[in-house]
Amino acid sequence: MKKFKYLKISKTKKLRYLNNYYKKNPFIVFLPGFMSDIDGEKPKAFRKYAIKKKLGFLAIEYSGHGKSSGKFTKGNISVWSKDARISIKKIIKKNNFILIGSSMGAWISLNQFKYFKNQIKGFIGIGSAPEFLDRLMWKKFSNKIKKEIRKKGVSIIKHGNSKLKQKQYEYPVTHQLFKDGRKNKVFSRKINLKINVTMIHGQKDEVVPVNFSRKVLSIFKKAKRKMIIVKNGDHSLSQKK
């Protein structure tokens, strides 16, 4: 069912994406999280919904993510926000769309408002994590890890608990990633669009506190705002339910 395509950005850069095109209908744009790809349950479910409702659909993998080209260590919030902006511009063109940002994808989504405010007709955040690099990661790092990042420019972070039989992930985080994150602060912004904004957050999210979603809602001063807390939901909110 899924037919992935590649968008050529430059001679050396191509981004993998999943879409369903309707020339004059609104689109759903799904922006995934940190180190995520578009093989998961969420893009699949949203695409299925879009087809059923005769809506356009677009899910992208930022550079260095999934099967898109590029090195993860060369990416940052500015680079990935630009990847999203170029993809929307080239694939959706002038169509209106609703943004759905998962975790870091909510941060990338908020960065799209300055370019597409006339086309964005709604925004949904799932376990939204804007500014997570400083507020959640850097804050919790030991002095030893911080020192390594400053000195070597990179550190390998392990995530997941083998004792709890959680899948273990390893990812490299760079000094430039954190420096760039500080240039992309969004919580102090004000967006005055009269659109629907819904934040969905798992009650048992151990990665990003529910407060982050509340903070995102406060950016939208004139929107019709809604907060949905999913009982027993974790950070990924990828269960069938």
Backbone hydrogen bonds in HBPLUS format (Angstrom, degrees):
<---DONOR---> <-ACCEPTOR-->    atom                        ^
c    i                          cat <-CA-CA->   ^        H-A-AA   ^      H-
h    n   atom  resd res      DA  || num        DHA   H-A  angle D-A-AA Bond
n    s   type  num  typ     dist DA aas  dist angle  dist       angle   num
A0005-LYS N   A0017-TYR O   2.86 MM  12  5.37 166.5  1.87 157.0 161.3     1
A0017-TYR N   A0005-LYS O   2.83 MM  12  5.37 158.7  1.88 146.3 150.0     2
A0007-LEU N   A0015-LEU O   2.76 MM   8  5.12 162.6  1.79 147.9 152.7     3
A0015-LEU N   A0007-LEU O   2.89 MM   8  5.12 156.9  1.94 141.6 144.1     4
A0009-ILE N   A0013-LYS O   2.82 MM   4  5.37 155.4  1.88 146.7 154.1     5
A0010-SER N   A0013-LYS O   3.25 MM   3  5.01 163.7  2.28 133.9 135.5     6
A0069-SER N   A0014-LYS O   2.93 MM  55  5.53 169.9  1.94 167.1 170.2     7
A0061-GLU N   A0016-ARG O   2.96 MM  45  5.54 143.4  2.10 172.6 171.6     8
A0018-LEU N   A0059-ALA O   2.90 MM  41  5.18 153.8  1.97 149.2 156.4     9
A0059-ALA N   A0018-LEU O   2.88 MM  41  5.18 148.5  1.98 150.2 158.4    10
A0020-ASN N   A0057-PHE O   2.93 MM  37  4.85 140.8  2.09 137.9 135.1    11
A0057-PHE N   A0020-ASN O   2.80 MM  37  4.85 146.0  1.92 138.2 143.2    12
A0056-GLY N   A0026-PRO O   2.90 MM  30  5.97 160.1  1.94 146.7 146.8    13
A0027-PHE N   A0096-ASN O   2.91 MM  69  6.33 150.4  2.00 136.9 145.7    14
A0098-ILE N   A0027-PHE O   2.83 MM  71  6.24 152.6  1.90 150.7 157.3    15
A0028-ILE N   A0056-GLY O   2.89 MM  28  6.16 140.9  2.05 126.1 134.1    16
A0058-LEU N   A0028-ILE O   2.89 MM  30  6.32 145.0  2.01 164.2 168.5    17
A0029-VAL N   A0098-ILE O   2.86 MM  69  6.09 167.8  1.87 168.6 167.5    18
A0100-ILE N   A0029-VAL O   2.76 MM  71  5.93 153.5  1.82 173.9 166.0    19
A0030-PHE N   A0058-LEU O   2.75 MM  28  6.18 160.7  1.79 158.5 165.1    20
A0031-LEU N   A0100-ILE O   2.82 MM  69  6.18 166.4  1.84 165.7 168.5    21
A0102-SER N   A0031-LEU O   2.99 MM  71  6.28 170.6  1.99 168.0 169.6    22
A0036-SER N   A0033-GLY O   3.12 MM   3  5.19 160.2  2.16 123.4 120.5    23
A0045-ALA N   A0041-GLU O   2.88 MM   4  6.06 159.7  1.92 154.7 159.8    24
A0046-PHE N   A0042-LYS O   2.95 MM   4  6.20 164.3  1.97 160.9 164.9    25
A0047-ARG N   A0043-PRO O   2.92 MM   4  5.97 153.6  1.99 143.8 151.0    26
A0048-LYS N   A0044-LYS O   3.05 MM   4  6.22 159.3  2.09 146.2 151.8    27
A0049-TYR N   A0045-ALA O   3.04 MM   4  6.25 155.7  2.10 143.7 150.2    28
A0050-ALA N   A0046-PHE O   2.88 MM   4  6.10 157.3  1.93 145.4 151.6    29
A0051-ILE N   A0047-ARG O   2.93 MM   4  6.22 161.2  1.97 154.4 158.3    30
A0052-LYS N   A0048-LYS O   3.06 MM   4  6.26 161.6  2.09 146.0 151.3    31
A0053-LYS N   A0049-TYR O   2.95 MM   4  6.19 150.2  2.04 149.4 157.4    32
A0055-LEU N   A0050-ALA O   2.74 MM   5  4.67 175.0  1.75 143.3 145.0    33
A0054-LYS N   A0051-ILE O   3.20 MM   3  4.99 160.9  2.24 100.7 105.8    34
A0065-HIS N   A0062-TYR O   3.04 MM   3  5.45 146.5  2.15 138.5 137.8    35
A0064-GLY N   A0069-SER O   2.99 MM   5  5.82 145.9  2.10 127.5 133.3    36
A0068-SER N   A0065-HIS O   3.01 MM   3  5.80 156.5  2.06 156.1 157.9    37
A0074-LYS N   A0071-LYS O   3.06 MM   3  5.44 152.9  2.14 108.9 117.2    38
A0075-GLY N   A0072-PHE O   3.03 MM   3  5.39 155.5  2.09 110.8 118.6    39
A0080-TRP N   A0076-ASN O   2.89 MM   4  6.09 173.9  1.89 166.4 167.9    40
A0081-SER N   A0077-ILE O   2.88 MM   4  5.86 147.8  1.98 141.9 150.9    41
A0082-LYS N   A0078-SER O   3.02 MM   4  6.17 148.7  2.12 140.1 148.4    42
A0083-ASP N   A0079-VAL O   2.93 MM   4  6.27 148.9  2.03 145.1 154.3    43
A0084-ALA N   A0080-TRP O   3.09 MM   4  6.32 156.7  2.14 141.4 146.4    44
A0085-ARG N   A0081-SER O   2.92 MM   4  6.18 158.6  1.97 144.3 150.7    45
A0086-ILE N   A0082-LYS O   2.90 MM   4  6.10 168.2  1.92 157.4 158.9    46
A0087-SER N   A0083-ASP O   3.06 MM   4  6.18 161.5  2.09 145.7 151.3    47
A0088-ILE N   A0084-ALA O   2.94 MM   4  6.12 163.5  1.97 153.9 158.2    48
A0089-LYS N   A0085-ARG O   2.98 MM   4  6.13 164.0  2.01 148.6 153.4    49
A0090-LYS N   A0086-ILE O   2.90 MM   4  6.07 159.5  1.94 151.3 156.3    50
A0091-ILE N   A0087-SER O   2.88 MM   4  5.84 156.9  1.94 149.9 155.9    51
A0092-ILE N   A0088-ILE O   2.86 MM   4  5.16 140.4  2.02 128.7 141.5    52
A0093-LYS N   A0088-ILE O   3.24 MM   5  6.66 132.4  2.48 152.5 161.3    53
A0095-ASN N   A0092-ILE O   3.11 MM   3  5.66 163.8  2.14 140.6 138.8    54
A0097-PHE N   A0119-GLN O   2.87 MM  22  6.05 160.0  1.91 146.2 146.6    55
A0121-LYS N   A0097-PHE O   2.83 MM  24  5.82 165.0  1.85 150.6 155.3    56
A0099-LEU N   A0122-GLY O   2.98 MM  23  6.29 157.2  2.04 151.4 145.4    57
A0124-ILE N   A0099-LEU O   2.80 MM  25  6.19 159.8  1.84 158.1 165.1    58
A0101-GLY N   A0124-ILE O   2.90 MM  23  6.37 156.9  1.95 165.6 169.7    59
A0126-ILE N   A0101-GLY O   2.88 MM  25  6.17 161.3  1.91 158.4 158.5    60
A0105-GLY N   A0102-SER O   2.75 MM   3  4.63 149.5  1.84 133.8 124.6    61
A0103-SER N   A0126-ILE O   2.81 MM  23  6.02 166.5  1.83 160.0 164.3    62
A0106-ALA N   A0103-SER O   3.05 MM   3  5.70 156.8  2.11 116.0 122.0    63
A0129-ALA N   A0103-SER O   3.02 MM  26  4.74 152.8  2.10 120.1 111.4    64
A0107-TRP N   A0104-MET O   2.87 MM   3  5.21 126.6  2.16 107.3 121.3    65
A0108-ILE N   A0104-MET O   3.04 MM   4  6.48 158.7  2.09 153.2 159.4    66
A0109-SER N   A0105-GLY O   2.82 MM   4  5.92 145.5  1.93 134.6 144.8    67
A0110-LEU N   A0106-ALA O   2.98 MM   4  6.21 157.0  2.03 142.5 147.4    68
A0111-ASN N   A0107-TRP O   3.22 MM   4  6.56 142.4  2.37 142.5 152.1    69
A0112-GLN N   A0109-SER O   2.84 MM   3  5.24 155.6  1.90 112.2 120.6    70
A0115-TYR N   A0112-GLN O   3.00 MM   3  5.50 148.1  2.10 112.7 122.3    71
A0116-PHE N   A0112-GLN O   3.00 MM   4  6.13 155.9  2.06 160.5 168.3    72
A0119-GLN N   A0116-PHE O   2.81 MM   3  5.28 144.7  1.93 116.6 127.9    73
A0120-ILE N   A0116-PHE O   2.96 MM   4  6.08 145.5  2.08 163.5 172.9    74
A0123-PHE N   A0196-ASN O   3.05 MM  73  6.55 155.3  2.12 157.4 163.9    75
A0198-THR N   A0123-PHE O   2.94 MM  75  6.43 156.5  1.99 157.8 165.1    76
A0125-GLY N   A0198-THR O   2.92 MM  73  6.43 155.7  1.98 152.4 160.1    77
A0200-ILE N   A0125-GLY O   2.74 MM  75  5.95 169.1  1.75 164.3 167.9    78
A0127-GLY N   A0200-ILE O   2.80 MM  73  6.24 166.2  1.82 163.8 168.3    79
A0135-ARG N   A0131-GLU O   3.18 MM   4  6.17 159.1  2.22 161.9 160.4    80
A0136-LEU N   A0132-PHE O   2.85 MM   4  4.95 152.3  1.92 126.0 133.0    81
A0137-MET N   A0132-PHE O   3.05 MM   5  6.48 155.5  2.12 161.2 167.7    82
A0138-TRP N   A0133-LEU O   2.83 MM   5  6.13 174.8  1.83 163.0 164.1    83
A0139-LYS N   A0134-ASP O   3.26 MM   5  6.09 143.4  2.40 145.0 151.8    84
A0140-LYS N   A0137-MET O   2.95 MM   3  5.40 129.4  2.21 108.5 121.5    85
A0141-PHE N   A0137-MET O   3.07 MM   4  6.31 126.7  2.37 148.4 163.5    86
A0141-PHE N   A0138-TRP O   3.23 MM   3  5.21 142.8  2.37  97.6 108.2    87
A0146-LYS N   A0142-SER O   3.05 MM   4  6.37 168.6  2.06 157.2 160.4    88
A0147-LYS N   A0143-ASN O   2.89 MM   4  5.97 155.2  1.95 143.0 149.9    89
A0148-GLU N   A0144-LYS O   3.03 MM   4  6.26 155.2  2.09 143.1 149.8    90
A0149-ILE N   A0145-ILE O   2.91 MM   4  6.19 160.1  1.95 155.4 160.2    91
A0150-ARG N   A0146-LYS O   2.97 MM   4  6.22 160.4  2.01 148.6 154.0    92
A0151-LYS N   A0147-LYS O   2.83 MM   4  5.97 158.9  1.88 150.4 156.8    93
A0152-LYS N   A0148-GLU O   2.73 MM   4  5.58 158.7  1.77 148.8 155.0    94
A0153-GLY N   A0149-ILE O   2.79 MM   4  4.67 127.5  2.06 116.0 129.3    95
A0175-HIS N   A0153-GLY O   2.93 MM  22  4.96 152.7  2.00 123.8 126.5    96
A0155-SER N   A0173-VAL O   2.93 MM  18  5.48 143.5  2.06 145.0 156.7    97
A0173-VAL N   A0155-SER O   2.82 MM  18  5.48 166.8  1.83 162.0 163.0    98
A0157-ILE N   A0171-TYR O   2.82 MM  14  5.35 173.8  1.82 150.1 148.0    99
A0171-TYR N   A0157-ILE O   2.90 MM  14  5.35 159.5  1.94 148.6 155.2   100
A0159-HIS N   A0169-TYR O   2.76 MM  10  5.05 159.2  1.80 151.6 155.4   101
A0169-TYR N   A0159-HIS O   2.72 MM  10  5.05 165.2  1.74 153.6 158.9   102
A0164-LEU N   A0161-ASN O   3.16 MM   3  5.40 128.6  2.44 100.6 113.1   103
A0166-GLN N   A0161-ASN O   2.86 MM   5  5.08 162.2  1.89 153.1 147.1   104
A0165-LYS N   A0162-SER O   3.00 MM   3  4.70 154.5  2.06 100.6 105.3   105
A0179-LYS N   A0175-HIS O   3.06 MM   4  6.35 162.5  2.09 153.3 158.7   106
A0180-ASP N   A0176-GLN O   2.88 MM   4  5.95 158.1  1.92 145.3 151.1   107
A0181-GLY N   A0177-LEU O   2.98 MM   4  6.15 149.3  2.08 138.3 147.3   108
A0182-ARG N   A0178-PHE O   3.19 MM   4  6.49 145.9  2.32 144.1 151.0   109
A0183-LYS N   A0180-ASP O   2.90 MM   3  5.17 141.9  2.04 104.6 116.4   110
A0184-ASN N   A0181-GLY O   3.05 MM   3  5.16 153.5  2.12 102.8 111.2   111
A0189-ARG N   A0186-VAL O   2.95 MM   3  5.37 162.8  1.98 116.8 122.2   112
A0191-ILE N   A0219-ILE O   2.92 MM  28  5.91 169.9  1.93 142.7 144.8   113
A0221-LYS N   A0191-ILE O   3.24 MM  30  6.39 136.4  2.44 138.2 150.3   114
A0224-LYS N   A0195-ILE O   2.83 MM  29  6.10 157.4  1.88 147.3 155.1   115
A0197-VAL N   A0224-LYS O   2.99 MM  27  6.07 168.0  2.01 143.7 145.9   116
A0226-LYS N   A0197-VAL O   2.91 MM  29  6.30 141.9  2.06 159.5 164.9   117
A0199-MET N   A0226-LYS O   2.87 MM  27  6.31 162.0  1.90 160.6 163.8   118
A0228-ILE N   A0199-MET O   2.74 MM  29  6.06 169.6  1.75 171.3 173.6   119
A0201-HIS N   A0228-ILE O   2.91 MM  27  6.39 159.6  1.95 164.1 170.3   120
A0230-VAL N   A0201-HIS O   2.84 MM  29  6.01 155.6  1.90 140.7 148.9   121
A0205-ASP N   A0202-GLY O   3.22 MM   3  5.08 148.0  2.33 113.2 108.4   122
A0203-GLN N   A0230-VAL O   2.85 MM  27  5.56 169.8  1.86 148.1 144.8   123
A0204-LYS N   A0233-GLY O   2.77 MM  29  5.42 140.7  1.92 148.8 160.9   124
A0212-PHE N   A0209-PRO O   3.05 MM   3  5.90 160.2  2.09 122.8 126.9   125
A0213-SER N   A0210-VAL O   2.99 MM   3  5.64 129.7  2.25 116.7 127.4   126
A0214-ARG N   A0210-VAL O   3.41 MM   4  6.87 153.5  2.49 145.1 152.6   127
A0215-LYS N   A0211-ASN O   2.91 MM   4  6.19 151.3  1.99 147.7 155.6   128
A0216-VAL N   A0212-PHE O   3.02 MM   4  6.36 148.2  2.13 143.7 152.1   129
A0217-LEU N   A0213-SER O   3.09 MM   4  6.42 159.5  2.14 147.7 152.2   130
A0218-SER N   A0214-ARG O   3.17 MM   4  6.49 145.9  2.29 142.7 151.4   131
A0219-ILE N   A0216-VAL O   3.04 MM   3  5.46 154.6  2.11 111.4 119.3   132
A0220-PHE N   A0217-LEU O   3.12 MM   3  5.65 140.1  2.29 111.1 120.4   133
A0233-GLY N   A0230-VAL O   2.96 MM   3  5.11 160.1  2.00 126.3 126.4   134
